[in-house]
Amino acid sequence: MKPESSNREPAGAAQSLPPQGQPGHRRRWLFGAGGGILLYLAVAYVIMPLAWKRDVRLHAKLFDAPRITHTPSGIPGDPINLALLGTKEQVIRAMTAARWAPADPLTFDSSVRIAVDSVFRRPDTNAPVSTLELFGRKQDLAFEQPIGNSPRQRHHVRFWHWDQLHEGREVWFGAVTLDQRVGLSHTTGQVTHHIGPDLDAERDRLMAGLEQAGVTEKVFWVDGFQELQGRNGGGDPWHTDGRLEVAVLKAALAVTHPAAATRPSPTP
């Protein structure tokens, strides 16, 4: 006789799992994804900035590098690499003459706009720039020149007004950099622009544009002004020859409209 076949599973056999598409599985997946997003936001935008503030308080001298801007969290930002001598009106007219567009203030609406424009590669001539602080306050003026059809790449500069005069003229310290791409900050994980490392190329490019626009009386250099290398608030490395380039602006502007300006840095 042949043994009878049985369709029953052996005792203790594991029961089959529910299909992957059931509502319970989807809810667990959504809860997990939502929890991960909340954790990222808490770490990048709350915990890490607070940790940096604590380090700044404990090591004030270490973080108080000369002529370096700081983020609102106290993280060292972009270095100062140029200065303009003149009134606020002269600075605005000079930068406009050299075809730099004023950057919009950083608000919720402008932040959403630059994010959408970056994703869909739409031009935004007046895209906002993030806040950096010098003399205990955010930038007084900011300008930019877009590259291509997206705010992912651009030349941009921030200016801070000094409360002292140089040879009877107002002083505007500037930090000009090249935004190369959008990514996550190496220090906090926040979404940010990553800058190019060659600060001198951006400094010389901006000054050459002002000279070609015919808005400067003279340009001179201050040697040994800046550290030779470092990292900005996003953790991006930068290097420079350490000199501050200073332009004295004309009181009455006879403006010409230059093409994109390039000028090699003079030999120190």
ChimeraX commands (.cxc) that place a marker at each C-alpha (Angstrom):
marker #1 position 0.00,0.00,0.00 radius 0.5
marker #1 position 1.19,3.51,-0.77 radius 0.5
marker #1 position 1.21,5.93,2.16 radius 0.5
marker #1 position -1.50,8.49,2.02 radius 0.5
marker #1 position -0.32,12.02,1.13 radius 0.5
marker #1 position -1.27,14.77,3.53 radius 0.5
marker #1 position -1.79,18.46,2.81 radius 0.5
marker #1 position -1.34,19.39,6.44 radius 0.5
marker #1 position 1.84,21.29,7.37 radius 0.5
marker #1 position 4.07,19.78,10.04 radius 0.5
marker #1 position 3.36,20.89,13.56 radius 0.5
marker #1 position 5.16,24.13,14.49 radius 0.5
marker #1 position 5.67,25.25,10.90 radius 0.5
marker #1 position 5.81,29.03,10.53 radius 0.5
marker #1 position 2.68,30.67,9.29 radius 0.5
marker #1 position 2.90,32.64,6.08 radius 0.5
marker #1 position 3.45,36.40,6.43 radius 0.5
marker #1 position 0.73,38.80,5.34 radius 0.5
marker #1 position 1.10,40.24,1.84 radius 0.5
marker #1 position 3.41,43.23,1.57 radius 0.5
marker #1 position 0.69,45.46,0.22 radius 0.5
marker #1 position -1.57,45.32,3.28 radius 0.5
marker #1 position -2.49,48.66,4.98 radius 0.5
marker #1 position -0.64,47.78,8.19 radius 0.5
marker #1 position 2.65,47.43,6.34 radius 0.5
marker #1 position 2.17,50.75,4.52 radius 0.5
marker #1 position 1.37,52.56,7.78 radius 0.5
marker #1 position 4.51,51.19,9.43 radius 0.5
marker #1 position 6.60,52.29,6.45 radius 0.5
marker #1 position 5.11,55.83,6.51 radius 0.5
marker #1 position 5.64,56.13,10.28 radius 0.5
marker #1 position 9.26,55.02,9.86 radius 0.5
marker #1 position 9.91,57.47,7.02 radius 0.5
marker #1 position 8.26,60.32,8.92 radius 0.5
marker #1 position 10.28,59.53,12.02 radius 0.5
marker #1 position 13.49,59.56,10.01 radius 0.5
marker #1 position 12.68,62.98,8.52 radius 0.5
marker #1 position 11.84,64.43,11.95 radius 0.5
marker #1 position 15.08,63.02,13.37 radius 0.5
marker #1 position 17.11,64.59,10.54 radius 0.5
marker #1 position 15.43,67.99,11.04 radius 0.5
marker #1 position 16.03,67.86,14.80 radius 0.5
marker #1 position 19.71,66.95,14.44 radius 0.5
marker #1 position 20.57,69.30,11.54 radius 0.5
marker #1 position 18.59,72.36,12.59 radius 0.5
marker #1 position 18.50,72.15,16.41 radius 0.5
marker #1 position 21.05,69.80,18.01 radius 0.5
marker #1 position 24.10,70.54,15.80 radius 0.5
marker #1 position 23.74,74.37,15.93 radius 0.5
marker #1 position 23.34,74.20,19.73 radius 0.5
marker #1 position 26.45,72.03,19.98 radius 0.5
marker #1 position 28.43,74.56,17.92 radius 0.5
marker #1 position 27.21,77.43,20.12 radius 0.5
marker #1 position 28.43,75.52,23.18 radius 0.5
marker #1 position 31.89,75.06,21.64 radius 0.5
marker #1 position 32.05,78.75,20.72 radius 0.5
marker #1 position 31.31,79.74,24.34 radius 0.5
marker #1 position 33.92,77.34,25.69 radius 0.5
marker #1 position 36.63,78.22,23.14 radius 0.5
marker #1 position 35.86,81.83,22.25 radius 0.5
marker #1 position 39.44,82.67,21.21 radius 0.5
marker #1 position 39.67,79.60,18.97 radius 0.5
marker #1 position 36.54,80.53,17.02 radius 0.5
marker #1 position 37.14,84.28,16.98 radius 0.5
marker #1 position 39.46,84.14,13.95 radius 0.5
marker #1 position 40.35,87.63,12.67 radius 0.5
marker #1 position 38.34,88.99,9.77 radius 0.5
marker #1 position 36.11,85.91,9.48 radius 0.5
marker #1 position 32.32,86.07,9.30 radius 0.5
marker #1 position 30.16,83.71,11.35 radius 0.5
marker #1 position 26.84,81.97,10.86 radius 0.5
marker #1 position 24.02,82.84,13.28 radius 0.5
marker #1 position 25.02,79.66,15.18 radius 0.5
marker #1 position 28.56,80.99,15.69 radius 0.5
marker #1 position 30.22,78.70,13.12 radius 0.5
marker #1 position 33.08,80.40,11.17 radius 0.5
marker #1 position 31.75,81.50,7.78 radius 0.5
marker #1 position 33.22,83.09,4.65 radius 0.5
marker #1 position 36.43,85.16,5.06 radius 0.5
marker #1 position 36.59,88.87,4.30 radius 0.5
marker #1 position 38.63,89.40,1.13 radius 0.5
marker #1 position 37.77,92.87,-0.21 radius 0.5
marker #1 position 36.56,96.32,0.80 radius 0.5
marker #1 position 34.88,99.27,-0.91 radius 0.5
marker #1 position 35.35,102.88,0.24 radius 0.5
marker #1 position 32.31,105.07,-0.33 radius 0.5
marker #1 position 28.75,105.74,0.70 radius 0.5
marker #1 position 25.96,103.16,0.59 radius 0.5
marker #1 position 24.55,104.81,-2.52 radius 0.5
marker #1 position 27.95,104.67,-4.23 radius 0.5
marker #1 position 28.34,100.97,-3.40 radius 0.5
marker #1 position 24.90,100.14,-4.81 radius 0.5
marker #1 position 25.45,102.22,-7.97 radius 0.5
marker #1 position 28.93,100.77,-8.49 radius 0.5
marker #1 position 27.80,97.15,-8.11 radius 0.5
marker #1 position 24.80,97.72,-10.37 radius 0.5
marker #1 position 27.04,99.35,-12.98 radius 0.5
marker #1 position 29.24,96.23,-12.92 radius 0.5
marker #1 position 26.10,94.14,-13.52 radius 0.5
marker #1 position 25.65,92.67,-10.09 radius 0.5
marker #1 position 22.01,92.24,-9.02 radius 0.5
marker #1 position 20.85,92.88,-5.43 radius 0.5
marker #1 position 19.92,89.68,-3.62 radius 0.5
marker #1 position 16.47,89.44,-2.09 radius 0.5
marker #1 position 16.14,89.25,1.72 radius 0.5
marker #1 position 16.11,85.72,3.14 radius 0.5
marker #1 position 12.50,84.93,4.06 radius 0.5
marker #1 position 10.36,81.79,4.08 radius 0.5
marker #1 position 8.89,82.66,0.68 radius 0.5
marker #1 position 12.27,83.45,-0.90 radius 0.5
marker #1 position 13.77,80.26,0.58 radius 0.5
marker #1 position 10.99,78.16,-0.97 radius 0.5
marker #1 position 11.45,80.00,-4.26 radius 0.5
marker #1 position 15.19,79.34,-4.51 radius 0.5
marker #1 position 14.63,75.68,-3.60 radius 0.5
marker #1 position 12.04,75.25,-6.36 radius 0.5
marker #1 position 14.16,77.18,-8.88 radius 0.5
marker #1 position 17.19,75.01,-8.05 radius 0.5
marker #1 position 15.25,71.76,-8.49 radius 0.5
marker #1 position 13.64,72.80,-11.78 radius 0.5
marker #1 position 16.69,74.77,-12.98 radius 0.5
marker #1 position 14.83,78.05,-13.39 radius 0.5
marker #1 position 16.77,81.35,-13.43 radius 0.5
marker #1 position 16.52,83.58,-10.36 radius 0.5
marker #1 position 18.62,86.73,-10.72 radius 0.5
marker #1 position 17.70,87.99,-7.24 radius 0.5
marker #1 position 17.83,84.72,-5.30 radius 0.5
marker #1 position 18.42,85.25,-1.58 radius 0.5
marker #1 position 21.72,84.54,0.18 radius 0.5
marker #1 position 22.02,83.02,3.62 radius 0.5
marker #1 position 22.80,85.14,6.67 radius 0.5
marker #1 position 26.41,85.63,7.74 radius 0.5
marker #1 position 27.39,87.97,10.54 radius 0.5
marker #1 position 30.23,90.45,11.02 radius 0.5
marker #1 position 30.46,93.06,13.78 radius 0.5
marker #1 position 27.65,91.15,15.49 radius 0.5
marker #1 position 25.06,91.64,12.72 radius 0.5
marker #1 position 24.01,90.15,9.40 radius 0.5
marker #1 position 25.16,91.55,6.06 radius 0.5
marker #1 position 23.99,95.07,5.17 radius 0.5
marker #1 position 24.08,94.50,1.40 radius 0.5
marker #1 position 24.30,91.44,-0.86 radius 0.5
marker #1 position 24.70,91.08,-4.62 radius 0.5
marker #1 position 24.97,88.21,-7.07 radius 0.5
marker #1 position 25.61,87.23,-10.68 radius 0.5
marker #1 position 23.89,84.02,-11.82 radius 0.5
marker #1 position 25.64,81.29,-13.79 radius 0.5
marker #1 position 23.42,79.56,-16.33 radius 0.5
marker #1 position 19.70,79.10,-15.72 radius 0.5
marker #1 position 19.70,77.97,-12.10 radius 0.5
marker #1 position 20.55,79.52,-8.72 radius 0.5
marker #1 position 22.57,76.38,-7.95 radius 0.5
marker #1 position 25.63,78.19,-9.31 radius 0.5
marker #1 position 26.34,81.89,-8.93 radius 0.5
marker #1 position 28.90,84.51,-7.92 radius 0.5
marker #1 position 27.79,86.32,-4.78 radius 0.5
marker #1 position 29.11,88.88,-2.32 radius 0.5
marker #1 position 28.00,90.22,1.06 radius 0.5
marker #1 position 28.96,93.64,2.48 radius 0.5
marker #1 position 29.07,94.94,6.06 radius 0.5
marker #1 position 29.38,98.63,6.92 radius 0.5
marker #1 position 32.21,99.49,9.36 radius 0.5
marker #1 position 31.61,102.09,12.05 radius 0.5
marker #1 position 34.98,103.72,11.38 radius 0.5
marker #1 position 36.28,105.81,8.49 radius 0.5
marker #1 position 39.41,105.29,6.39 radius 0.5
marker #1 position 40.91,108.51,5.09 radius 0.5
marker #1 position 37.53,110.18,5.59 radius 0.5
marker #1 position 35.56,107.57,3.64 radius 0.5
marker #1 position 33.02,104.98,4.75 radius 0.5
marker #1 position 34.27,101.38,4.66 radius 0.5
marker #1 position 32.32,98.35,3.41 radius 0.5
marker #1 position 34.00,95.01,4.09 radius 0.5
marker #1 position 33.04,92.26,1.65 radius 0.5
marker #1 position 33.18,88.49,1.34 radius 0.5
marker #1 position 32.85,87.27,-2.26 radius 0.5
marker #1 position 32.66,83.57,-3.15 radius 0.5
marker #1 position 31.53,81.24,-5.93 radius 0.5
marker #1 position 28.55,78.98,-5.22 radius 0.5
marker #1 position 29.41,75.77,-7.06 radius 0.5
marker #1 position 26.53,73.48,-6.12 radius 0.5
marker #1 position 23.74,72.80,-3.64 radius 0.5
marker #1 position 24.22,70.06,-1.05 radius 0.5
marker #1 position 24.25,69.27,2.66 radius 0.5
marker #1 position 26.50,71.19,5.03 radius 0.5
marker #1 position 29.53,69.22,6.23 radius 0.5
marker #1 position 29.14,70.78,9.69 radius 0.5
marker #1 position 25.39,70.68,10.40 radius 0.5
marker #1 position 23.77,68.65,7.61 radius 0.5
marker #1 position 21.58,71.58,6.59 radius 0.5
marker #1 position 20.86,72.28,2.91 radius 0.5
marker #1 position 23.32,74.90,1.67 radius 0.5
marker #1 position 25.45,76.12,-1.22 radius 0.5
marker #1 position 28.99,74.73,-1.38 radius 0.5
marker #1 position 31.59,77.32,-2.38 radius 0.5
marker #1 position 34.63,77.05,-4.63 radius 0.5
marker #1 position 38.01,77.04,-2.87 radius 0.5
marker #1 position 39.74,79.81,-4.89 radius 0.5
marker #1 position 38.75,83.04,-3.13 radius 0.5
marker #1 position 41.32,85.16,-4.96 radius 0.5
marker #1 position 39.77,84.40,-8.36 radius 0.5
marker #1 position 36.38,85.68,-7.17 radius 0.5
marker #1 position 37.90,88.73,-5.46 radius 0.5
marker #1 position 39.90,89.71,-8.55 radius 0.5
marker #1 position 36.94,89.09,-10.86 radius 0.5
marker #1 position 34.68,91.43,-8.90 radius 0.5
marker #1 position 37.29,94.18,-8.69 radius 0.5
marker #1 position 38.09,93.90,-12.38 radius 0.5
marker #1 position 34.40,94.37,-13.16 radius 0.5
marker #1 position 34.27,97.54,-11.09 radius 0.5
marker #1 position 37.36,98.93,-12.80 radius 0.5
marker #1 position 36.00,98.13,-16.26 radius 0.5
marker #1 position 32.71,99.80,-15.36 radius 0.5
marker #1 position 34.68,102.98,-14.59 radius 0.5
marker #1 position 33.45,103.37,-11.00 radius 0.5
marker #1 position 36.77,103.28,-9.10 radius 0.5
marker #1 position 39.24,106.07,-8.36 radius 0.5
marker #1 position 41.99,103.66,-7.37 radius 0.5
marker #1 position 42.58,100.10,-6.15 radius 0.5
marker #1 position 45.17,99.06,-3.59 radius 0.5
marker #1 position 46.15,96.02,-1.52 radius 0.5
marker #1 position 46.59,95.31,2.18 radius 0.5
marker #1 position 49.07,92.46,2.62 radius 0.5
marker #1 position 48.78,89.86,5.37 radius 0.5
marker #1 position 45.14,90.72,6.10 radius 0.5
marker #1 position 43.65,87.24,6.00 radius 0.5
marker #1 position 44.49,83.68,7.00 radius 0.5
marker #1 position 45.83,81.69,4.04 radius 0.5
marker #1 position 43.36,78.82,4.28 radius 0.5
marker #1 position 40.39,77.57,6.24 radius 0.5
marker #1 position 36.85,76.22,6.04 radius 0.5
marker #1 position 33.57,78.12,5.87 radius 0.5
marker #1 position 30.30,77.50,7.69 radius 0.5
marker #1 position 29.38,74.63,5.39 radius 0.5
marker #1 position 32.74,72.93,5.96 radius 0.5
marker #1 position 34.06,73.85,2.49 radius 0.5
marker #1 position 37.82,74.45,2.22 radius 0.5
marker #1 position 39.12,77.76,0.89 radius 0.5
marker #1 position 42.53,79.29,0.20 radius 0.5
marker #1 position 43.82,82.79,-0.52 radius 0.5
marker #1 position 47.02,84.81,-0.79 radius 0.5
marker #1 position 45.91,86.62,2.37 radius 0.5
marker #1 position 45.57,90.08,0.84 radius 0.5
marker #1 position 42.62,92.45,1.13 radius 0.5
marker #1 position 41.83,94.24,-2.15 radius 0.5
marker #1 position 40.40,97.72,-1.60 radius 0.5
marker #1 position 38.63,99.93,-4.15 radius 0.5
marker #1 position 38.02,103.64,-3.65 radius 0.5
marker #1 position 34.73,104.45,-5.41 radius 0.5
marker #1 position 34.20,107.57,-7.50 radius 0.5
marker #1 position 31.85,110.17,-6.07 radius 0.5
marker #1 position 30.30,110.83,-9.50 radius 0.5
marker #1 position 29.95,107.70,-11.59 radius 0.5
marker #1 position 30.53,107.82,-15.33 radius 0.5
marker #1 position 29.44,104.28,-16.01 radius 0.5
marker #1 position 30.39,101.95,-18.83 radius 0.5
marker #1 position 28.89,98.47,-19.06 radius 0.5
marker #1 position 31.60,95.80,-19.07 radius 0.5
marker #1 position 31.45,92.26,-20.31 radius 0.5
marker #1 position 32.30,89.49,-17.86 radius 0.5
marker #1 position 35.56,90.58,-16.29 radius 0.5
marker #1 position 38.62,88.49,-15.63 radius 0.5
marker #1 position 41.93,89.78,-14.34 radius 0.5
marker #1 position 44.86,87.87,-12.91 radius 0.5
marker #1 position 45.92,88.78,-9.39 radius 0.5
marker #1 position 49.12,90.89,-9.37 radius 0.5
marker #1 position 52.21,89.26,-8.01 radius 0.5
marker #1 position 52.58,89.91,-4.27 radius 0.5
marker link #1:1,2 radius 0.2
marker link #1:2,3 radius 0.2
marker link #1:3,4 radius 0.2
marker link #1:4,5 radius 0.2
marker link #1:5,6 radius 0.2
marker link #1:6,7 radius 0.2
marker link #1:7,8 radius 0.2
marker link #1:8,9 radius 0.2
marker link #1:9,10 radius 0.2
marker link #1:10,11 radius 0.2
marker link #1:11,12 radius 0.2
marker link #1:12,13 radius 0.2
marker link #1:13,14 radius 0.2
marker link #1:14,15 radius 0.2
marker link #1:15,16 radius 0.2
marker link #1:16,17 radius 0.2
marker link #1:17,18 radius 0.2
marker link #1:18,19 radius 0.2
marker link #1:19,20 radius 0.2
marker link #1:20,21 radius 0.2
marker link #1:21,22 radius 0.2
marker link #1:22,23 radius 0.2
marker link #1:23,24 radius 0.2
marker link #1:24,25 radius 0.2
marker link #1:25,26 radius 0.2
marker link #1:26,27 radius 0.2
marker link #1:27,28 radius 0.2
marker link #1:28,29 radius 0.2
marker link #1:29,30 radius 0.2
marker link #1:30,31 radius 0.2
marker link #1:31,32 radius 0.2
marker link #1:32,33 radius 0.2
marker link #1:33,34 radius 0.2
marker link #1:34,35 radius 0.2
marker link #1:35,36 radius 0.2
marker link #1:36,37 radius 0.2
marker link #1:37,38 radius 0.2
marker link #1:38,39 radius 0.2
marker link #1:39,40 radius 0.2
marker link #1:40,41 radius 0.2
marker link #1:41,42 radius 0.2
marker link #1:42,43 radius 0.2
marker link #1:43,44 radius 0.2
marker link #1:44,45 radius 0.2
marker link #1:45,46 radius 0.2
marker link #1:46,47 radius 0.2
marker link #1:47,48 radius 0.2
marker link #1:48,49 radius 0.2
marker link #1:49,50 radius 0.2
marker link #1:50,51 radius 0.2
marker link #1:51,52 radius 0.2
marker link #1:52,53 radius 0.2
marker link #1:53,54 radius 0.2
marker link #1:54,55 radius 0.2
marker link #1:55,56 radius 0.2
marker link #1:56,57 radius 0.2
marker link #1:57,58 radius 0.2
marker link #1:58,59 radius 0.2
marker link #1:59,60 radius 0.2
marker link #1:60,61 radius 0.2
marker link #1:61,62 radius 0.2
marker link #1:62,63 radius 0.2
marker link #1:63,64 radius 0.2
marker link #1:64,65 radius 0.2
marker link #1:65,66 radius 0.2
marker link #1:66,67 radius 0.2
marker link #1:67,68 radius 0.2
marker link #1:68,69 radius 0.2
marker link #1:69,70 radius 0.2
marker link #1:70,71 radius 0.2
marker link #1:71,72 radius 0.2
marker link #1:72,73 radius 0.2
marker link #1:73,74 radius 0.2
marker link #1:74,75 radius 0.2
marker link #1:75,76 radius 0.2
marker link #1:76,77 radius 0.2
marker link #1:77,78 radius 0.2
marker link #1:78,79 radius 0.2
marker link #1:79,80 radius 0.2
marker link #1:80,81 radius 0.2
marker link #1:81,82 radius 0.2
marker link #1:82,83 radius 0.2
marker link #1:83,84 radius 0.2
marker link #1:84,85 radius 0.2
marker link #1:85,86 radius 0.2
marker link #1:86,87 radius 0.2
marker link #1:87,88 radius 0.2
marker link #1:88,89 radius 0.2
marker link #1:89,90 radius 0.2
marker link #1:90,91 radius 0.2
marker link #1:91,92 radius 0.2
marker link #1:92,93 radius 0.2
marker link #1:93,94 radius 0.2
marker link #1:94,95 radius 0.2
marker link #1:95,96 radius 0.2
marker link #1:96,97 radius 0.2
marker link #1:97,98 radius 0.2
marker link #1:98,99 radius 0.2
marker link #1:99,100 radius 0.2
marker link #1:100,101 radius 0.2
marker link #1:101,102 radius 0.2
marker link #1:102,103 radius 0.2
marker link #1:103,104 radius 0.2
marker link #1:104,105 radius 0.2
marker link #1:105,106 radius 0.2
marker link #1:106,107 radius 0.2
marker link #1:107,108 radius 0.2
marker link #1:108,109 radius 0.2
marker link #1:109,110 radius 0.2
marker link #1:110,111 radius 0.2
marker link #1:111,112 radius 0.2
marker link #1:112,113 radius 0.2
marker link #1:113,114 radius 0.2
marker link #1:114,115 radius 0.2
marker link #1:115,116 radius 0.2
marker link #1:116,117 radius 0.2
marker link #1:117,118 radius 0.2
marker link #1:118,119 radius 0.2
marker link #1:119,120 radius 0.2
marker link #1:120,121 radius 0.2
marker link #1:121,122 radius 0.2
marker link #1:122,123 radius 0.2
marker link #1:123,124 radius 0.2
marker link #1:124,125 radius 0.2
marker link #1:125,126 radius 0.2
marker link #1:126,127 radius 0.2
marker link #1:127,128 radius 0.2
marker link #1:128,129 radius 0.2
marker link #1:129,130 radius 0.2
marker link #1:130,131 radius 0.2
marker link #1:131,132 radius 0.2
marker link #1:132,133 radius 0.2
marker link #1:133,134 radius 0.2
marker link #1:134,135 radius 0.2
marker link #1:135,136 radius 0.2
marker link #1:136,137 radius 0.2
marker link #1:137,138 radius 0.2
marker link #1:138,139 radius 0.2
marker link #1:139,140 radius 0.2
marker link #1:140,141 radius 0.2
marker link #1:141,142 radius 0.2
marker link #1:142,143 radius 0.2
marker link #1:143,144 radius 0.2
marker link #1:144,145 radius 0.2
marker link #1:145,146 radius 0.2
marker link #1:146,147 radius 0.2
marker link #1:147,148 radius 0.2
marker link #1:148,149 radius 0.2
marker link #1:149,150 radius 0.2
marker link #1:150,151 radius 0.2
marker link #1:151,152 radius 0.2
marker link #1:152,153 radius 0.2
marker link #1:153,154 radius 0.2
marker link #1:154,155 radius 0.2
marker link #1:155,156 radius 0.2
marker link #1:156,157 radius 0.2
marker link #1:157,158 radius 0.2
marker link #1:158,159 radius 0.2
marker link #1:159,160 radius 0.2
marker link #1:160,161 radius 0.2
marker link #1:161,162 radius 0.2
marker link #1:162,163 radius 0.2
marker link #1:163,164 radius 0.2
marker link #1:164,165 radius 0.2
marker link #1:165,166 radius 0.2
marker link #1:166,167 radius 0.2
marker link #1:167,168 radius 0.2
marker link #1:168,169 radius 0.2
marker link #1:169,170 radius 0.2
marker link #1:170,171 radius 0.2
marker link #1:171,172 radius 0.2
marker link #1:172,173 radius 0.2
marker link #1:173,174 radius 0.2
marker link #1:174,175 radius 0.2
marker link #1:175,176 radius 0.2
marker link #1:176,177 radius 0.2
marker link #1:177,178 radius 0.2
marker link #1:178,179 radius 0.2
marker link #1:179,180 radius 0.2
marker link #1:180,181 radius 0.2
marker link #1:181,182 radius 0.2
marker link #1:182,183 radius 0.2
marker link #1:183,184 radius 0.2
marker link #1:184,185 radius 0.2
marker link #1:185,186 radius 0.2
marker link #1:186,187 radius 0.2
marker link #1:187,188 radius 0.2
marker link #1:188,189 radius 0.2
marker link #1:189,190 radius 0.2
marker link #1:190,191 radius 0.2
marker link #1:191,192 radius 0.2
marker link #1:192,193 radius 0.2
marker link #1:193,194 radius 0.2
marker link #1:194,195 radius 0.2
marker link #1:195,196 radius 0.2
marker link #1:196,197 radius 0.2
marker link #1:197,198 radius 0.2
marker link #1:198,199 radius 0.2
marker link #1:199,200 radius 0.2
marker link #1:200,201 radius 0.2
marker link #1:201,202 radius 0.2
marker link #1:202,203 radius 0.2
marker link #1:203,204 radius 0.2
marker link #1:204,205 radius 0.2
marker link #1:205,206 radius 0.2
marker link #1:206,207 radius 0.2
marker link #1:207,208 radius 0.2
marker link #1:208,209 radius 0.2
marker link #1:209,210 radius 0.2
marker link #1:210,211 radius 0.2
marker link #1:211,212 radius 0.2
marker link #1:212,213 radius 0.2
marker link #1:213,214 radius 0.2
marker link #1:214,215 radius 0.2
marker link #1:215,216 radius 0.2
marker link #1:216,217 radius 0.2
marker link #1:217,218 radius 0.2
marker link #1:218,219 radius 0.2
marker link #1:219,220 radius 0.2
marker link #1:220,221 radius 0.2
marker link #1:221,222 radius 0.2
marker link #1:222,223 radius 0.2
marker link #1:223,224 radius 0.2
marker link #1:224,225 radius 0.2
marker link #1:225,226 radius 0.2
marker link #1:226,227 radius 0.2
marker link #1:227,228 radius 0.2
marker link #1:228,229 radius 0.2
marker link #1:229,230 radius 0.2
marker link #1:230,231 radius 0.2
marker link #1:231,232 radius 0.2
marker link #1:232,233 radius 0.2
marker link #1:233,234 radius 0.2
marker link #1:234,235 radius 0.2
marker link #1:235,236 radius 0.2
marker link #1:236,237 radius 0.2
marker link #1:237,238 radius 0.2
marker link #1:238,239 radius 0.2
marker link #1:239,240 radius 0.2
marker link #1:240,241 radius 0.2
marker link #1:241,242 radius 0.2
marker link #1:242,243 radius 0.2
marker link #1:243,244 radius 0.2
marker link #1:244,245 radius 0.2
marker link #1:245,246 radius 0.2
marker link #1:246,247 radius 0.2
marker link #1:247,248 radius 0.2
marker link #1:248,249 radius 0.2
marker link #1:249,250 radius 0.2
marker link #1:250,251 radius 0.2
marker link #1:251,252 radius 0.2
marker link #1:252,253 radius 0.2
marker link #1:253,254 radius 0.2
marker link #1:254,255 radius 0.2
marker link #1:255,256 radius 0.2
marker link #1:256,257 radius 0.2
marker link #1:257,258 radius 0.2
marker link #1:258,259 radius 0.2
marker link #1:259,260 radius 0.2
marker link #1:260,261 radius 0.2
marker link #1:261,262 radius 0.2
marker link #1:262,263 radius 0.2
marker link #1:263,264 radius 0.2
marker link #1:264,265 radius 0.2
marker link #1:265,266 radius 0.2
marker link #1:266,267 radius 0.2
marker link #1:267,268 radius 0.2
view
